[in-house]
Amino acid sequence: EMAAIIGSGLDEIMRHNPLLRPKIVKAVVQVMKRVVCIGKNLTLQEEGKNDTAIVADDLETARTQLMQYGNNITQLLEQLFHNEDYVSPFLSAGGFDVLLELARWSIIPTGRQLVAHASCLSNPSIACLTHSRSANSLSLVVKTIASSNDPQKLLQKISSALSTQLTYLDESMTSLRVATGDSIQTVDGSSCDYILDGIPCTALYNIESSDENTSIVDALSIFYRSISTVDWLTTTLAIVIKAAIHRTHELGLAQRRENGWKKEISSESFEKLVTKLSDLHRSSLWEVCRVRSKPDFE
């Protein structure tokens, strides 16, 4: 709970000395950027895209530490944003962009741990990989920010992050199909149809019995991380839209200039984004139903 205590202490300082508010908020954003940087470098090492050779146990330790960093940051932010006065300097310091990056790189596990977590979910039909304390705390921060700021700019940032993440997801699905020897080729690359067909129906410790199967676990982990991040960003997008609707009803006709978010969700680019998400949703649900209805699923 030390991070929450520090957050409360920073809140006390800023409330009693408002002149320090921009510097403290900027320092918090700098810490977030540092955690994101660590997450990016670690992910490259885990995926073998970095020339630096690191022992697997060291990578596991580094990932555990990184997730603790992310958890500490989310607790600190949750304490700070009990006061909406800090939202404006946070946005001015580029905090919202870093927050979206933090969700992608620092709060979701990777490798065998993520695959094992997904395999052990008690109710896969309603469970979600992003239902963690850190993810929920970040969602609360987004809700606080959206309730008192221009939703159009927030929607633009989240839509941009979602489009980028969907591209990463397409790449991860292609890599998974290659690892499992799947010859199915999709037109747009974003369909989950038969994506799990090449995954052996056996215990995880049996899958890792050979180097070939280890590559499958690695590719599956990257796929899980990518689609989980898409899920969190989509939830965040819905939070901002709901906040915008509520804010519009509260302000009434007096603040028509803040209705730019309606133009944003009516734009051609947003329509294309929703179409991609809809296609992904349909194909992923179809794949889940297909796998769970197989005789040897249990």
HELIX and SHEET records of a PDB file:
HELIX    1   1 MET A    2  HIS A   16  1                                  15    
HELIX    2   2 PRO A   18  LEU A   20  5                                   3    
HELIX    3   3 ARG A   21  GLU A   46  1                                  26    
HELIX    4   4 ALA A   56  LEU A   80  1                                  25    
HELIX    5   5 GLU A   84  TYR A   86  5                                   3    
HELIX    6   6 VAL A   87  SER A   92  1                                   6    
HELIX    7   7 GLY A   95  TRP A  105  1                                  11    
HELIX    8   8 GLY A  111  SER A  119  1                                   9    
HELIX    9   9 ARG A  133  ALA A  146  1                                  14    
HELIX   10  10 PRO A  151  THR A  180  1                                  30    
HELIX   11  11 LEU A  204  ILE A  207  1                                   4    
HELIX   12  12 ASP A  211  LEU A  251  1                                  41    
HELIX   13  13 GLY A  252  ASN A  259  5                                   8    
HELIX   14  14 GLY A  260  ILE A  265  1                                   6    
HELIX   15  15 GLU A  268  ARG A  292  1                                  25    
END                                                                             
